[in-house]
Structure formats: C-alpha cells, structure tokens
C-alpha cells in the first residue's frame, strides 16, 4: 500500500491486486485505488491537519550560520555529547524530530538544522544532493566548533547521514540510520513511477503546514517540493564498496510497514559490519512520532528513544 508521509511525500508497500476500480475525480485517490492501497486511502480521507507540533524544551541557542553560500538555520538543545539530527525530505526540524528532541536533550547536546530550501533555510541556485547536504551539515558543525558527534538521520536525512559517514568518517562517533535509502531497489517500483508525476498537491498537509508555520517565504514551499522531487528522480545507488567501508557503530531502524522495505534495512545491516538492526512495528517514521504518523497515537518514541540512548551510550569495543 501507499502510505502518506515524509519520505519523498509518499510511502509505498506492495499489496495484491483486486478488481478494477472506477476512476474518481481526485487524482491522488485514484492512484491509491489503482495501486489497491485501501488502508492508505482511508487514512488520507480521514486525516486531519497536524500543524501543532512544537518543541516544549527551550533551545539553548538558535540562529543562522553561513554555510556554503546560504544561511542555514539551526537550533541547539541540552548538554552532553553532541547528537546531530538530520530531518527528512519536505520537512523541518519540528515535523521530523519535534516529539523526540525533548527526550534526547535530557542526555545530549542536540543540534538540528533546516537543510537547503527547507523550513527557515532558503534555497540557493544549485540542485539538492545528499552529498551536498552532507557537506552543508559538516560545515555547520565546523562553524559551531563541533569536532566529533553522533548523527541521527531520518528518511532523506538517513541517506545524508550515510554520506557523512562515507565522506567525513573522522567526524563521526556513531550513526543512527532511520529509514535510510541507499539503493533504488530499497523501495517498490511504484514509488519511482509515481515520482514522475509528483506534484505539490500530493504533499501531505502536515508537511505543508509545518513548512508554512516556520518559513517567512510561502513561495518557497513549491521550491522545496521541486528540489526534493528532482533529487529523487535522479537518485543513484550508493556503491557497495562505499557502504561496506563504513566502520563506525551503526544502528539501523525501520518500520515493518515502512516505505523502505525491510529487506533493504537487512541488506544495509549485512553490508555495515559494525551495525545493529531494529525493525519496529509501524509506518515510516512512526517510531519517532514524525508528524504524518501522529494520527496513529502509538507513542512508539517512548520505547524507541531509550533503545537509541542505550546504543549511543554503549562503550565502543576496541577489539
């Protein structure tokens, strides 16, 4: 089934076909029906806006930093070992991590940012890429005098975290890959077919509202959408040798009904030698209560965040 949410605006899981369904007026509902996405269709029809995600822990620092030709917005919470949070596509700090920042800030210095064209960070005259996002995050950390950190990336941010581990291993203590994509076969083919016709009208209302709530440029919503879609249309597999070269402790998290197929999460686990794998019941991002999953009311972050902190706090073996 196709599920609404953060990863490139839609989440797909295969479902067996049944009888032909008459085409409705709404193109998105038609696509859902044609792909036999009954549960997602009901979710979409019954969904209500979730634009009230706020972070109830005050930031110790927030502002803008000059990063590779743009002013990148960032926020810092708590004290302790630096933990860098990298949001997903079409998202902001709040829509991806709003529910878990207060939990994580009790133990770590949490550093989060809005990436190029997202939230409070404006676009620049260059296409998005995961490699460029990695360079941008690292430049921000240098500006903040952070020499080493843990990294937690969700969805598109997970792919960016993979690029940071590949390109800047000396800056990385441990990484958490939440629903990260490294190979095109990690998502069903319907996703790639759909991306060819994706439009702003298909973007979940929660993500639209999350952007408009924090951005001073409403026109930037279309720019963000177009940048993200173009990046996914041009997505290329990360070579096996680069993935297999990652040797930092890694926690891979995915949902059992995630857009990222469980087989892909298992594939990454087998390729990254020093990794652990957690398949959590639920949708894409439900394990951190990402904004598009709040309707489920599952409160999975209550048990997933302690799992994350145990992973981060475990001493690294020197064997």
N, C-alpha and C positions, 0 to 999 in steps of 0.2 A: 504494500500500500504506500501511497504518497502521503507524507506527513508534513504539516506546516512547521516551519521553524527556522533556525538560524542558518544552518549550513547552506549557503548559496540560495536561501529562501525556501527551499523545499527539502523534504526528506522522503526517500523512496525505499520501499521494501517490496519485493515481488509478491504478488498474490495471484492465485489461479484464476483463469477467465471464466465467465459465465455468459449468459445470453446477452445479445446486443441491447444496448440501452439507447433510448431516443435522445437526441441531442438537445440539451436545454439551452436557454438564451445565454446564460453565464458561461463564458469560455473556460474558466478555471474549473467550475463544477463539471462541465462536460469532460475535461481532461481527467478529473478524478474518476468519473464514472467509466470512461473508456478504459482506464487502467484498472478498473474493478477495485477502487480504493474506498470501500464502503465506510470503514471506521473513520478515515480521514475526512471524508465528505461530511459525515455527521459532526465531527469536531469543527470543521470550517463553518458549517451552517449555524452551529450553536455558540460559536466563540464570541466572547465579549472583550472589549479593549482592556489591556493590562498596562496602562501607562503610569501607574503609581509606584513603580519600583524605585525606591530611594535607598541610600546607604545610611543606616542610622548610627554609624560611627563617624565622628568628625575627622576629616583629613588633617594631618599634621602639616601638610604642605600641598599646595596645588598651584598650577600656573602653566606657562608656556616656555618651551625651550627651542632654540634654533637648531633644527635637525635637517641637514641635507637639503637646504633650500625651502624649508617650510617651518612653521611654528607649530610644534607638536604639544598638544595638551596632555598633562599628566597629573596624577594625584598620588600621594603617599599616605599610608595609614600604619599605625602601630610602630613597634620597635622589635629589634631582633635581627636574625639572619634575613637578608634581602630575598624576597619572593616576588618575581615579576609575573604579572598576569597579562595575557595577550588575548584579546577578545576575538570573536568570530566575525564572519562576513556580515555586512549590513547592520552592524551592531555598535554598541558603545560600551564604555566601562560598566555602566549600570545594567544594561539589558543582558549582558552575559554574566557578570560577576556580582551584581547588586546584592544577591542573597547570601553570598559566601564571604565577601570581604570582611564583614564584622567578625565572623568566626575565625578567619585566618589571621586577622590583625591582632588577635589576642596573643599570638605566638611569634609573628614575623613582622618585618618591615615590608609591607605590601606596596608594590609600585605598579601602578596601572596607567595605561595611556590610551588615547584615541588615535588609531592609526590613520594614515593618509586618507583624506576625504570622508572620514567617519567622525560623527559627533562634533566635537569642538575643534578638531584639526581640519584645516582647509585642504583642498586639493592643490596639486601642483601640476605643471604641464608635462607630466610623464605618466605612463601607464603604471598600474599597480603590478607588483610581482611579490611572490613570497620571499625571494632573495632580497629585494629592496626593503620590504618590511623588516626583515632580519637586520639589515644594515641600519635602518632607522632606530630600531629598539636599542641596538648596541650603542649607537651614537648618543641617544638619550641617556643611557646609563653612564657613559663616559662624562657627559655634561654634569651628571649628578654625583660624580666621583664614586660610582659603584664599580668595584673591580671584579667581583665574582658574585654569583647569585644562583638561586633555584629559579626555574622557569616553568610556568604552567600555562599552556596554550590550549584553547578550546576551538574545535572545528577548524576554520581557516587559520586561527591562531595556533592550533596544534601543528599545522604544516609549517607555519613560520618558525615555531619552536624547533622543529626538525632542522630547518635551515640554520638556525643559530647554533645548534649542536654540531652541525657539519662545518660551518664557516668560522665559528669562534669557540672551539672547544675549551680554550684556556679560560673563558669567562663563566663556564658552566659548572655548577656543583651537581645538581640533579635536575631531571626534567620530568614533567608530567604531560603526557600527550592525551588530551581529551578529544576523542572522535577525530583523530588526525587522518588526513588522506595523503598517501604517498604514491599511489598507483591508480590509474584510471579504472582498473577492474575492481577497485575497492568499493565502487558504487554501481548499482544496477544501470544498465544501458538506458533505461527510461529517463534517468536524470540527465544524461548528456543530450538525449533527443529533445528533452524539454528546454534545456538551456538555449537551444537555437531559437526559441520563440518567447523566451522570458521577457516580461515587461514589468514596470513598476506596479501595475495593477495586481500582479501576482504576489507582491511582497506582503508578508503578514502585517496586519495593522499594528501589532505590538511593537514591531521594529520600526515602522514608520513613525509612530508616536514617540518612541524612545529617541529617535534622531531629532525630531522637531522640538522635543522638550528641552534639549540642551544646546542645539545649534542656533546661531544667530543668522543663518543663511538657509531659509526654506528651500531655495532653488538647488541647494547642494544635495538634497535627497535624491534627485534624479541622477546627479553626477556620481554619487556613491553607488547607486544601483548599477549604473552603466559600467563603472570601473570594475566592480565585483564580477558582473556577468562576463565581461570581456576576459578577465583573468581566468575564469573557469573554462570558458570556451577554448582558451589556448593552453590549458593545463597539460603538462607533460610529466611523465613518470619520473620520480627521483631514482637515479640509477642504484641498483642493488649494492654496488661497492661503496657508495656513499652512506647508505643506511647501515650497512654492516660495519662501517668504520666508527660508528657511534659507540663509545665505550663508557659513557657516564651512566650512573644508575638511573633507570628509566621506569616510570610507572605508566602503563598504557591502560586507559579507561574507555569503555564504550558501552552503549546500551544494547540490550538484546533486540530492541526494535529500532535501532539507530539507522540513519542513512548510511553510515559506514557499516558494511557487512561484517559480522563477527569474524568471518574467515580472514578479512583483511587485518583486523586487530591481531588475530593469531599469527598471521604472516609476519607482521612487524615484530611481535614478541619473539618469534623464531629467528629473525634477522638481527635483532639487537641483543647481543649476548648478555648484557647485564640488565635484563629487564624483567618486570613482573606484569601480569595481565589481570585485569578485573573487568568482567562482563557483568554489568549491573542491569537488573530488570528495568525496562522503561524506554522512553523515547530519547531522541538526540538532545542532550543537554539536560534531561530531567534530573540527572544525578547531581547537578549543581543548581537546580531550580532556575535555569535560564528562562527568560521572560515568557517565551512562547509555550512553556510547559506548565506554567503556574496553575492553569485550569485543572490539572490533574490532582493538585493538592496532596501530592505524595510525600513531601518533606524528606526526600532522599538525602539532601545535604546533611541532615542530622547524623547519618551514619557514614556517608562518603567522606566528609571533611575529616573526621577522626582517622579514617583509613589513610587519607593523604598526609596528615600530620605524622602518623606513625612511620610512613615511608620516608618523609623528609628528615625525621629525627633519628632514624636508624643509623648507627655508625657505619661508615663505609669500610668494607673489608679491604685489607692491604695484601691479602694473599695473591 
